[in-house]
Amino acid sequence: MKDNYAKLLLELEKRTNGISGNQLADSLGVSTRSIRNYVKDLNNNYLQGARIEASPEHGYVIKGQITSITETGQLEFEQRAFFILRYLMMRTDITTYENLAEKLHYSSQTIRSDIYRIQELIAEEQRNVRLQAIIFKGVMLEGDELAIRSLLDSFFNPNTTSFEQLEREYDFYFQEWIDPLEIHSLIVCLRQQFVKRNLKPTPALVKPIANYIIIANYRDDLGQRLNQVLPGTQQLSVDTMDYASILLERGFQIIGDTIPDKVETWCFAWLLVSQQLLTDENAIGGSSESDSRLLNTIKKALLDLSNTYNQPFLQDTKLQTDLLLHISRDIYPLEYQFYIENSYLHHIKTDYIMAYQYAVDFAHSLIEMMNLKVPDNEIGYYALHFAAFLERNQQRTIDVAVIYARRPVTGQMLAQRIEEQFSNVQVVAIVDTKHIKDIPQVALLIASNESSIKSKYPIIYVNDWLDKQDNKKLQLQINQIILQQVLNGSLLIHGKFKNKNELIKTVLKKMGNDSLYSAIIQRERLSSTETGNFAAIPHPMRIPDVSKFSLGIVILDEPMKWSKELARLVIVVIPTHDQLSRYELVFKELQRVVTNNELPDLLPSIRTLDDFINLVATANQR
């Protein structure tokens, strides 16, 4: 709604003679009742120096001069940043803070603060852009042209679910750069391209390509063309370049009469590859020398990962090959910070928690060695490669013994069926009832219903044929065993916190690990640890030098914004070097916790660790 306030004011400024409620409602995609509520709220709580009035003859009109707008965030920072950058990209000289403030209807102080925040983001994201603040004069935008365009694109993030909404967003954000009819024609053209390639077009897929064409056409028309030096060896096939050239020229023709040059086409082609409109087979790998350098970088990153997690990453040649093919395709889009499409990120972070952790560490190594900005969406794709690695190298972590009553063959059959049903279980002994004392250290005894035994280990009685009810009993017991191992000695608290920084700091203090705060925040900055389904699992960037493995479980009294999603359950994980197998066990079990849809509703009833263990073990069966 706050976003719509700004759009409503913009429409009123464009229509100084007045605009009807129906026209405003149509432009904003809301009801006339919503328009009336917006106007009332703006007059009562936001506008200073002016009012919005309504009359039967003229509709809505602004009376007076807006001196300022109460700083309540109705234009969020990202939106203000977009308009600041867009305005600076329309000029080649220095712009005063007062001029920007007048155009955006914000105070000079707010604009100065926004400029500073944009400068911080530019430095943090390593963009080749300079937003210069010149004392007593104002600000101006300089730097690599493609980086400038990419920066503007990064602040255009409308929440749209339909193409009609997307068209309205373009009309609002890119007014003066493109008119509504051109917007509609461009989007129709791009949707047709996806359909021709048997891909279902969505606003999320079309938006980055439309953004590129709109921004490129406007900047080229101003004479601000790209200055990238084309590589000596061709990384893209002739078919790919031809397709990109035809589509880009068609887009430029819809908007104006500017003709894109070869550099513009080359960059656009890489954008199409990053958006999967052009598939992998159309892109040609670089020279053997560059591939060799990239492979060595990947091997070095995997070696670091192997040393950290004691996993055979370097022995898995398929993992190396798949990562090489993937990264060689995305290297140019990453260098130029093109948006990488990944509509599966939420599912990846939820369903492949351990693989995503490997991917984050791997990406961190790439960032350090290659000076790249690797976004969440790209890390998500790395996680899929590591998930496949885990499937290929699956390990059984729970040792059990099978006790048969009469015939050894029934024990062998039962053991085989158990290992088929439970991929994390390994049968280390098959004995009869007379040799129970010979059983090695195990987590559980699985005994035939025909037997009756006593042991220091937990015992589950099952049918020799292991039916569905047996599987259910076993799964519950296995879950409880794992959770007891994982959660033993953990902290569990209920509470309410202002933000995730306060929560992490508080939990670490209670756990006696205050010094890990910076490491966990660093991990959050690289890629948020939210998993969806009201859960987050913060942990350090690297395995810390601490003596004890521990967990801090926080059940929030009310949902809290973590990054982009709300969290109700937060589990702070503090791993140790000597318990890496337990670390992986934690993430495998927590994966089942955060993917259970019923868990958020049941959290308020949890008071002790045993409550949590029983609830999770039972819920994970369903």
C-alpha positions as CSV (number, residue, x, y, z in Angstrom):
1,M,0.0,0.0,0.0
2,K,2.8,2.4,0.8
3,D,4.2,1.9,-2.7
4,N,0.8,2.9,-4.1
5,Y,0.9,6.1,-2.1
6,A,3.9,7.3,-4.1
7,K,2.2,6.2,-7.4
8,L,-1.0,8.0,-6.5
9,L,1.0,11.3,-5.8
10,L,2.8,10.9,-9.1
11,E,-0.5,10.5,-11.0
12,L,-1.9,13.6,-9.3
13,E,1.2,15.6,-10.2
14,K,0.9,14.5,-13.9
15,R,-2.8,15.5,-13.9
16,T,-2.8,19.0,-12.4
17,N,-6.4,19.6,-13.6
18,G,-7.6,16.5,-11.7
19,I,-8.1,12.8,-12.2
20,S,-11.1,10.7,-11.4
21,G,-11.2,8.0,-8.8
22,N,-11.9,5.3,-11.4
23,Q,-8.8,6.4,-13.4
24,L,-6.6,6.3,-10.3
25,A,-8.0,2.9,-9.4
26,D,-7.3,1.5,-12.9
27,S,-3.8,2.9,-12.9
28,L,-2.9,1.5,-9.5
29,G,-4.8,-1.8,-10.0
30,V,-7.0,-1.3,-6.9
31,S,-10.6,-0.4,-6.0
32,T,-12.0,3.1,-5.8
33,R,-12.6,2.4,-2.1
34,S,-8.9,1.8,-1.7
35,I,-8.2,5.1,-3.4
36,R,-10.4,6.9,-0.9
37,N,-8.6,5.3,2.0
38,Y,-5.2,6.2,0.5
39,V,-6.2,9.8,0.1
40,K,-7.5,10.0,3.7
41,D,-4.3,8.5,5.1
42,L,-2.1,10.7,3.0
43,N,-3.9,13.9,4.1
44,N,-4.0,12.9,7.8
45,N,-0.6,11.3,8.3
46,Y,1.8,12.1,5.5
47,L,1.5,15.3,3.5
48,Q,2.8,18.6,4.8
49,G,1.9,21.9,3.0
50,A,-0.7,20.5,0.7
51,R,-3.9,18.4,0.7
52,I,-5.6,16.1,-1.8
53,E,-9.1,17.3,-2.5
54,A,-12.0,15.7,-4.4
55,S,-14.8,17.3,-6.4
56,P,-17.5,15.9,-8.7
57,E,-16.3,18.1,-11.5
58,H,-12.5,17.5,-11.4
59,G,-12.0,14.4,-9.4
60,Y,-8.9,14.3,-7.2
61,V,-6.4,17.2,-7.3
62,I,-3.5,18.5,-5.1
63,K,-4.2,21.8,-3.5
64,G,-1.2,23.7,-2.2
65,Q,2.5,22.9,-2.5
66,I,4.0,19.8,-0.9
67,T,6.8,21.0,1.3
68,S,7.7,17.5,2.6
69,I,6.3,14.1,3.3
70,T,6.4,12.7,6.8
71,E,9.3,10.2,7.0
72,T,7.3,7.0,7.6
73,G,8.8,4.9,4.9
74,Q,6.0,5.0,2.3
75,L,8.7,5.2,-0.3
76,E,11.0,2.4,0.8
77,F,14.7,2.8,0.4
78,E,14.9,0.6,-2.7
79,Q,12.3,2.6,-4.4
80,R,13.8,6.0,-3.5
81,A,17.2,4.7,-4.6
82,F,15.8,3.7,-8.0
83,F,14.4,7.1,-8.6
84,I,17.6,8.8,-7.4
85,L,19.7,6.7,-9.8
86,R,17.2,7.1,-12.7
87,Y,17.2,10.9,-12.3
88,L,21.0,11.0,-12.3
89,M,21.1,8.8,-15.4
90,M,19.0,11.3,-17.2
91,R,21.7,14.0,-16.6
92,T,25.4,14.3,-17.4
93,D,26.1,17.2,-15.0
94,I,26.1,17.6,-11.2
95,T,22.7,17.5,-9.5
96,T,22.1,19.3,-6.2
97,Y,20.5,17.5,-3.2
98,E,17.8,20.2,-3.2
99,N,16.9,19.4,-6.8
100,L,16.7,15.6,-6.1
101,A,14.6,16.4,-2.9
102,E,12.2,18.5,-4.9
103,K,11.7,15.8,-7.6
104,L,11.2,13.0,-5.1
105,H,9.2,15.0,-2.5
106,Y,11.6,14.1,0.3
107,S,13.8,16.2,2.5
108,S,17.4,16.9,1.5
109,Q,18.5,15.1,4.7
110,T,16.7,11.9,3.6
111,I,18.2,12.2,0.1
112,R,21.7,12.6,1.6
113,S,21.2,9.5,3.8
114,D,20.0,7.5,0.8
115,I,23.0,8.6,-1.3
116,Y,25.3,7.4,1.5
117,R,23.5,4.0,1.7
118,I,23.7,3.6,-2.1
119,Q,27.5,4.3,-1.9
120,E,27.8,1.6,0.8
121,L,26.0,-0.9,-1.3
122,I,28.2,-0.1,-4.3
123,A,31.3,-0.7,-2.3
124,E,29.9,-3.9,-0.6
125,E,28.8,-5.3,-4.0
126,Q,32.1,-4.3,-5.7
127,R,30.3,-2.5,-8.5
128,N,32.4,-0.4,-10.9
129,V,30.3,2.7,-10.2
130,R,31.1,6.0,-8.5
131,L,28.3,8.0,-6.9
132,Q,30.3,11.1,-6.2
133,A,29.1,13.5,-3.5
134,I,30.9,16.8,-4.2
135,I,31.0,19.3,-1.3
136,F,28.8,22.4,-1.8
137,K,27.8,21.2,-5.3
138,G,25.8,17.9,-5.3
139,V,26.1,14.5,-6.7
140,M,26.9,12.8,-10.0
141,L,27.0,9.2,-11.3
142,E,30.1,7.9,-13.1
143,G,31.8,4.6,-13.9
144,D,31.4,1.6,-16.2
145,E,28.2,2.0,-18.2
146,L,27.1,-1.6,-17.9
147,A,27.7,-1.4,-14.1
148,I,25.6,1.8,-13.9
149,R,22.7,0.1,-15.8
150,S,23.0,-3.0,-13.6
151,L,22.9,-0.9,-10.5
152,L,19.6,0.7,-11.5
153,D,18.2,-2.7,-12.5
154,S,19.0,-4.1,-9.0
155,F,16.6,-1.6,-7.4
156,F,13.6,-2.4,-9.6
157,N,12.0,-5.1,-7.6
158,P,8.2,-4.9,-8.0
159,N,6.1,-7.6,-6.4
160,T,4.1,-8.6,-9.5
161,T,2.1,-11.8,-10.2
162,S,0.6,-10.8,-13.6
163,F,1.8,-9.1,-16.8
164,E,-0.9,-6.5,-16.3
165,Q,0.7,-5.5,-13.0
166,L,4.1,-5.6,-14.5
167,E,3.0,-3.1,-17.2
168,R,1.7,-0.8,-14.6
169,E,5.0,-1.0,-12.7
170,Y,7.0,-0.1,-15.8
171,D,4.7,2.8,-16.5
172,F,5.3,4.1,-12.9
173,Y,9.1,3.4,-12.7
174,F,10.2,4.2,-16.3
175,Q,7.9,7.1,-17.2
176,E,9.7,9.4,-19.7
177,W,11.7,6.4,-20.9
178,I,8.9,4.4,-22.5
179,D,5.2,4.9,-22.9
180,P,2.4,2.4,-22.0
181,L,1.8,1.2,-25.6
182,E,5.5,0.5,-26.1
183,I,5.6,-1.4,-22.8
184,H,2.7,-3.6,-23.8
185,S,4.2,-4.3,-27.2
186,L,7.7,-5.1,-25.8
187,I,6.2,-7.5,-23.2
188,V,4.1,-9.3,-25.8
189,C,7.2,-9.7,-28.0
190,L,9.2,-11.2,-25.2
191,R,6.4,-13.5,-24.1
192,Q,6.2,-14.9,-27.6
193,Q,10.0,-15.6,-27.6
194,F,9.6,-17.8,-24.5
195,V,6.6,-19.6,-26.0
196,K,8.6,-20.3,-29.3
197,R,11.2,-22.0,-27.2
198,N,8.6,-24.1,-25.3
199,L,9.1,-22.2,-22.1
200,K,6.2,-20.8,-20.0
201,P,6.7,-17.0,-19.7
202,T,6.2,-15.4,-16.3
203,P,6.7,-11.8,-15.1
204,A,9.8,-12.9,-13.2
205,L,11.4,-14.3,-16.4
206,V,10.4,-11.5,-18.7
207,K,11.3,-8.6,-16.4
208,P,15.2,-8.8,-16.5
209,I,15.1,-8.9,-20.3
210,A,12.6,-6.1,-20.7
211,N,14.7,-4.1,-18.1
212,Y,17.8,-4.5,-20.2
213,I,16.2,-3.4,-23.4
214,I,14.4,-0.3,-21.9
215,I,17.5,0.9,-20.1
216,A,19.9,0.2,-23.0
217,N,17.7,2.0,-25.5
218,Y,17.4,5.1,-23.3
219,R,21.1,5.3,-22.5
220,D,22.2,4.5,-26.1
221,D,19.9,7.3,-27.3
222,L,21.7,9.7,-24.9
223,G,25.1,8.6,-26.3
224,Q,26.0,6.6,-23.2
225,R,27.0,3.4,-24.9
226,L,28.7,0.3,-23.4
227,N,32.5,0.3,-23.4
228,Q,33.3,-3.4,-22.8
229,V,36.2,-4.8,-24.8
230,L,35.0,-7.9,-26.6
231,P,37.2,-11.0,-25.9
232,G,39.6,-12.3,-28.5
233,T,38.1,-15.7,-28.5
234,Q,34.4,-16.3,-29.0
235,Q,32.6,-17.7,-26.0
236,L,29.2,-17.7,-27.7
237,S,28.0,-19.5,-30.8
238,V,27.1,-17.7,-34.0
239,D,23.5,-18.9,-33.5
240,T,23.3,-17.4,-30.0
241,M,24.7,-14.0,-31.2
242,D,22.3,-14.0,-34.2
243,Y,19.3,-14.7,-32.0
244,A,20.4,-12.0,-29.5
245,S,20.9,-9.5,-32.3
246,I,17.5,-10.0,-33.8
247,L,15.7,-9.9,-30.5
248,L,17.5,-6.8,-29.3
249,E,17.0,-4.9,-32.5
250,R,13.3,-5.8,-32.4
251,G,13.1,-4.4,-28.8
252,F,14.8,-1.2,-29.8
253,Q,12.5,-0.8,-32.8
254,I,9.5,-1.0,-30.5
255,I,10.8,1.8,-28.3
256,G,12.7,4.0,-30.7
257,D,15.0,4.2,-33.7
258,T,18.4,3.6,-32.0
259,I,20.4,0.7,-33.4
260,P,22.4,-1.5,-30.9
261,D,26.1,-2.1,-31.6
262,K,28.1,-5.3,-31.3
263,V,29.1,-4.7,-27.7
264,E,25.4,-4.2,-26.7
265,T,24.4,-7.4,-28.5
266,W,27.2,-9.4,-26.9
267,C,26.2,-8.3,-23.4
268,F,22.5,-8.9,-24.2
269,A,23.4,-12.4,-25.4
270,W,25.0,-13.3,-22.1
271,L,21.9,-12.0,-20.3
272,L,19.7,-14.3,-22.3
273,V,22.0,-17.2,-21.4
274,S,21.8,-16.3,-17.7
275,Q,18.0,-16.2,-18.0
276,Q,17.9,-19.6,-19.6
277,L,16.1,-18.2,-22.7
278,L,19.1,-19.6,-24.5
279,T,20.1,-23.0,-23.2
280,D,23.5,-24.3,-22.4
281,E,24.2,-26.0,-25.7
282,N,24.1,-22.6,-27.5
283,A,26.9,-21.3,-25.4
284,I,30.5,-22.3,-26.3
285,G,33.0,-22.7,-23.5
286,G,36.0,-20.4,-23.4
287,S,39.6,-21.3,-24.5
288,S,41.2,-24.4,-23.0
289,E,43.5,-22.1,-21.1
290,S,40.7,-20.2,-19.4
291,D,38.8,-23.5,-18.7
292,S,42.0,-24.8,-17.1
293,R,42.4,-21.8,-14.9
294,L,38.7,-22.0,-13.9
295,L,39.0,-25.7,-13.1
296,N,42.0,-25.1,-10.9
297,T,40.1,-22.4,-9.0
298,I,37.2,-24.9,-8.6
299,K,39.6,-27.6,-7.3
300,K,41.1,-25.2,-4.9
301,A,37.7,-24.2,-3.5
302,L,36.7,-27.9,-3.2
303,L,40.0,-28.6,-1.5
304,D,39.2,-26.0,1.1
305,L,35.7,-27.5,1.5
306,S,37.2,-31.0,1.9
307,N,39.5,-29.8,4.6
308,T,36.6,-28.1,6.4
309,Y,34.0,-30.9,6.2
310,N,36.1,-34.0,5.7
311,Q,34.1,-34.9,2.5
312,P,35.6,-36.5,-0.7
313,F,34.7,-33.5,-2.9
314,L,37.9,-33.8,-4.9
315,Q,37.4,-37.5,-5.6
316,D,34.0,-36.9,-7.2
317,T,34.9,-36.0,-10.9
318,K,31.3,-35.5,-11.8
319,L,31.0,-32.7,-9.2
320,Q,34.0,-31.0,-10.7
321,T,32.8,-31.3,-14.2
322,D,29.3,-30.2,-13.5
323,L,30.5,-27.1,-11.5
324,L,33.0,-26.2,-14.3
325,L,30.2,-26.3,-17.0
326,H,27.8,-24.3,-14.8
327,I,30.3,-21.6,-13.7
328,S,31.9,-21.2,-17.2
329,R,28.4,-20.5,-18.5
330,D,27.6,-18.0,-15.7
331,I,31.0,-16.3,-15.4
332,Y,30.2,-13.3,-17.6
333,P,26.7,-12.7,-16.2
334,L,28.3,-12.8,-12.7
335,E,31.1,-10.4,-13.6
336,Y,28.6,-7.9,-15.0
337,Q,26.1,-8.7,-12.1
338,F,23.3,-9.7,-14.4
339,Y,20.3,-11.1,-12.5
340,I,20.5,-14.9,-12.3
341,E,17.0,-16.4,-12.5
342,N,16.2,-19.1,-9.9
343,S,12.6,-19.7,-9.1
344,Y,13.5,-22.8,-7.0
345,L,15.6,-21.0,-4.3
346,H,13.1,-21.3,-1.5
347,H,12.7,-25.1,-2.1
348,I,16.5,-25.5,-2.4
349,K,17.2,-23.7,0.9
350,T,14.4,-25.8,2.6
351,D,15.0,-29.2,1.1
352,Y,18.8,-29.2,0.8
353,I,20.1,-27.5,3.9
354,M,23.5,-29.2,4.2
355,A,24.0,-28.9,0.4
356,Y,23.2,-25.2,0.6
357,Q,25.8,-24.8,3.4
358,Y,28.4,-26.5,1.2
359,A,27.4,-24.2,-1.6
360,V,27.7,-21.0,0.5
361,D,31.3,-22.0,1.6
362,F,32.2,-22.9,-2.0
363,A,30.8,-19.5,-3.2
364,H,32.7,-17.7,-0.5
365,S,36.0,-19.2,-1.9
366,L,35.1,-18.2,-5.4
367,I,34.3,-14.6,-4.2
368,E,37.8,-14.4,-2.6
369,M,39.7,-16.0,-5.5
370,M,37.9,-14.5,-8.5
371,N,36.6,-11.2,-7.0
372,L,33.0,-12.0,-8.0
373,K,29.7,-11.1,-6.5
374,V,27.8,-14.4,-6.2
375,P,24.1,-13.8,-5.4
376,D,21.7,-16.2,-3.5
377,N,20.1,-17.4,-6.8
378,E,23.5,-18.6,-8.1
379,I,24.4,-20.2,-4.8
380,G,21.1,-22.1,-5.0
381,Y,22.3,-23.7,-8.3
382,Y,25.6,-24.7,-6.7
383,A,23.6,-26.3,-3.9
384,L,21.9,-28.6,-6.4
385,H,25.3,-29.9,-7.6
386,F,26.3,-30.6,-3.9
387,A,22.9,-32.3,-3.3
388,A,23.6,-34.6,-6.2
389,F,27.1,-35.2,-4.7
390,L,25.5,-36.2,-1.3
391,E,23.1,-38.6,-3.1
392,R,26.1,-40.3,-4.8
393,N,28.1,-40.4,-1.5
394,Q,25.4,-41.2,0.9
395,Q,26.6,-42.5,4.3
396,R,24.8,-44.6,6.9
397,T,25.1,-42.9,10.2
398,I,23.0,-45.0,12.6
399,D,24.3,-48.5,13.6
400,V,21.7,-51.1,14.5
401,A,21.7,-54.8,15.3
402,V,19.1,-57.3,14.1
403,I,17.9,-60.1,16.4
404,Y,16.2,-63.1,14.9
405,A,14.3,-65.8,16.8
406,R,14.9,-69.0,14.9
407,R,16.2,-69.1,11.4
408,P,19.3,-67.0,10.3
409,V,17.8,-66.4,6.9
410,T,14.9,-64.4,8.4
411,G,17.4,-62.2,10.2
412,Q,19.3,-61.7,6.9
413,M,16.1,-60.9,5.1
414,L,15.0,-58.4,7.8
415,A,18.4,-56.7,7.7
416,Q,18.2,-56.2,4.0
417,R,14.7,-54.8,4.1
418,I,15.7,-52.4,6.9
419,E,18.7,-51.0,4.9
420,E,16.4,-50.7,1.8
421,Q,13.8,-48.7,3.8
422,F,16.2,-46.5,5.8
423,S,19.1,-45.0,3.9
424,N,20.8,-43.7,7.1
425,V,20.7,-47.0,8.9
426,Q,23.5,-49.6,8.8
427,V,23.0,-53.2,10.2
428,V,26.3,-54.0,11.9
429,A,25.3,-57.3,13.4
430,I,22.7,-60.1,12.8
431,V,22.5,-62.4,15.9
432,D,20.1,-64.8,17.5
433,T,18.7,-64.3,21.0
434,K,21.5,-66.4,22.6
435,H,24.3,-64.1,21.5
436,I,23.0,-60.6,22.5
437,K,26.0,-60.0,24.6
438,D,28.2,-60.3,21.5
439,I,26.5,-57.2,19.9
440,P,28.9,-54.2,19.4
441,Q,28.1,-50.6,20.3
442,V,24.8,-49.8,18.5
443,A,22.1,-47.1,18.7
444,L,19.1,-49.6,18.5
445,L,18.2,-53.3,18.5
446,I,15.6,-54.4,16.0
447,A,14.2,-57.7,17.1
448,S,11.8,-60.2,15.6
449,N,8.3,-60.3,17.2
450,E,8.9,-63.9,18.0
451,S,11.7,-63.0,20.4
452,S,11.7,-61.6,23.9
453,I,15.0,-60.1,25.1
454,K,16.5,-57.6,27.5
455,S,19.3,-55.2,26.7
456,K,20.9,-51.8,27.7
457,Y,20.0,-50.6,24.2
458,P,16.5,-49.5,23.0
459,I,14.6,-52.3,21.5
460,I,12.0,-52.3,18.7
461,Y,10.0,-55.5,17.9
462,V,8.9,-55.9,14.3
463,N,7.6,-58.6,11.9
464,D,10.1,-60.5,9.9
465,W,8.4,-59.1,6.8
466,L,8.7,-55.5,8.0
467,D,5.2,-54.2,7.2
468,K,4.0,-50.5,7.1
469,Q,3.3,-50.3,10.8
470,D,6.8,-51.6,11.6
471,N,8.3,-48.9,9.3
472,K,6.3,-46.3,11.1
473,K,7.5,-47.5,14.5
474,L,11.1,-47.7,13.3
475,Q,11.0,-44.2,11.8
476,L,9.7,-42.7,15.0
477,Q,12.4,-44.5,17.1
478,I,15.2,-43.5,14.6
479,N,14.0,-39.9,14.7
480,Q,14.1,-39.8,18.5
481,I,17.5,-41.4,18.6
482,I,18.9,-38.8,16.2
483,L,17.2,-35.9,17.9
484,Q,18.5,-37.1,21.3
485,Q,22.0,-37.2,19.9
486,V,21.7,-33.9,18.2
487,L,19.9,-31.9,20.9
488,N,21.5,-33.3,24.0
489,G,22.6,-30.3,26.1
490,S,21.1,-27.7,23.8
491,L,19.6,-24.4,24.9
492,L,15.8,-23.8,24.4
493,I,14.2,-20.5,25.1
494,H,11.0,-18.6,24.3
495,G,11.2,-14.9,23.6
496,K,10.6,-11.7,21.6
497,F,13.3,-9.8,19.8
498,K,13.6,-6.6,17.8
499,N,15.6,-8.1,15.0
500,K,17.8,-11.1,14.1
501,N,21.0,-9.3,15.3
502,E,19.5,-8.9,18.8
503,L,18.3,-12.5,18.8
504,I,21.7,-13.9,17.7
505,K,23.6,-11.8,20.2
506,T,21.3,-12.9,23.1
507,V,21.4,-16.6,22.2
508,L,25.2,-16.6,21.9
509,K,25.6,-14.9,25.2
510,K,23.4,-17.5,26.9
511,M,25.5,-20.3,25.2
512,G,28.8,-18.7,26.2
513,N,29.9,-18.1,22.6
514,D,29.7,-14.2,22.3
515,S,32.8,-14.2,20.2
516,L,31.0,-15.9,17.3
517,Y,28.6,-13.1,16.7
518,S,30.6,-11.5,13.8
519,A,31.1,-14.9,12.1
520,I,27.4,-15.6,12.1
521,I,26.5,-12.1,10.9
522,Q,29.1,-12.5,8.1
523,R,27.3,-15.7,7.1
524,E,24.0,-14.0,7.1
525,R,25.3,-11.2,4.8
526,L,26.5,-13.7,2.3
527,S,23.2,-15.5,2.1
528,S,20.4,-15.4,4.6
529,T,19.9,-18.6,6.6
530,E,16.1,-18.4,6.5
531,T,14.6,-21.7,5.1
532,G,11.0,-20.7,4.7
533,N,8.1,-22.3,6.7
534,F,8.8,-19.8,9.5
535,A,12.3,-21.1,10.3
536,A,15.9,-20.0,10.2
537,I,19.2,-21.8,11.0
538,P,21.9,-19.2,11.6
539,H,25.5,-20.6,11.9
540,P,29.1,-19.3,11.5
541,M,30.7,-18.8,8.1
542,R,33.4,-21.4,9.0
543,I,33.6,-24.1,11.6
544,P,34.8,-22.2,14.7
545,D,37.6,-23.2,17.1
546,V,35.3,-24.1,20.0
547,S,35.4,-27.2,22.2
548,K,31.7,-28.1,22.4
549,F,29.1,-28.8,19.8
550,S,25.9,-26.9,20.7
551,L,22.5,-25.7,19.5
552,G,20.5,-22.7,20.6
553,I,16.7,-23.2,19.9
554,V,14.6,-20.1,20.0
555,I,10.8,-20.3,19.8
556,L,9.5,-16.7,19.1
557,D,6.4,-15.5,20.8
558,E,5.4,-13.9,17.5
559,P,6.8,-14.2,14.0
560,M,9.8,-11.9,13.2
561,K,11.1,-10.7,9.9
562,W,14.4,-12.6,9.3
563,S,15.4,-11.4,5.9
564,K,12.7,-11.6,3.3
565,E,10.6,-14.2,5.2
566,L,9.1,-14.5,8.7
567,A,10.6,-16.8,11.3
568,R,9.0,-18.4,14.3
569,L,11.6,-21.0,15.0
570,V,15.3,-20.1,15.1
571,I,18.0,-22.7,15.6
572,V,21.6,-21.4,16.2
573,V,24.1,-24.1,15.3
574,I,27.6,-24.0,16.8
575,P,29.6,-26.9,15.1
576,T,33.1,-28.2,16.1
577,H,35.9,-29.7,14.1
578,D,35.9,-33.0,15.9
579,Q,32.2,-33.6,15.4
580,L,31.7,-33.0,11.7
581,S,29.6,-36.2,11.3
582,R,27.3,-34.8,14.0
583,Y,27.1,-31.5,12.2
584,E,25.8,-33.2,9.0
585,L,23.4,-35.2,11.2
586,V,22.1,-32.0,12.6
587,F,21.4,-30.5,9.2
588,K,19.8,-33.7,7.9
589,E,17.4,-33.8,10.9
590,L,16.7,-30.1,10.9
591,Q,15.8,-30.4,7.2
592,R,12.9,-32.6,8.2
593,V,12.0,-30.1,11.0
594,V,11.7,-27.0,8.8
595,T,9.9,-28.8,6.0
596,N,7.0,-30.0,8.3
597,N,4.0,-27.8,7.5
598,E,2.4,-28.4,10.9
599,L,5.3,-27.5,13.0
600,P,4.8,-23.6,13.3
601,D,1.3,-24.1,14.8
602,L,2.6,-26.5,17.4
603,L,5.6,-24.5,18.5
604,P,3.9,-22.5,21.3
605,S,3.2,-25.8,23.2
606,I,6.9,-26.6,23.5
607,R,8.4,-25.9,26.9
608,T,11.3,-28.4,27.2
609,L,13.8,-30.1,25.0
610,D,11.9,-33.4,25.5
611,D,8.8,-31.6,24.2
612,F,10.7,-30.5,21.2
613,I,12.2,-33.9,20.5
614,N,8.9,-35.7,20.8
615,L,7.1,-33.2,18.7
616,V,9.6,-33.2,15.9
617,A,10.0,-37.0,15.9
618,T,6.3,-37.5,15.7
619,A,5.7,-34.7,13.2
620,N,8.5,-36.1,10.9
621,Q,6.6,-39.3,10.6
622,R,3.5,-37.7,9.0
